Amino acid sequence: MIRKQIGTIGLIAVLVLLCGAGVYAKELKIGVGAPLSGGNAPSGQDYRDGVILAAEEWEARGGVAGYDKITVIAGDDKESAKEGVSV
């Protein structure tokens, strides 16, 4: 009787651990503020693309410890300090 109860409790504990594993998926977000429009757009776009490439390479190598995914968020500062603050 006791063995059956211990087995049942063990099974429930394993199921609880397995069900909760995907609930707390962590995402590392990297923000890029660069001139994506205007005269300096080509250099800003290259900068953004370089950060995206680096993030993809890190994910291909197994990612960053403690995180499940790397996401790059790019914002256009429009070559303006005022816009850059809000990006």
ABEGO torsion letter per residue (X at the ends): XAAAAAAAAAAAAAAAAAAAAAAABBBBBBBBBBBABEAAAAAAAAAAAAAAAAAAAAAAAGEBBGBABBBBBBBBAGGBAAAAAAX
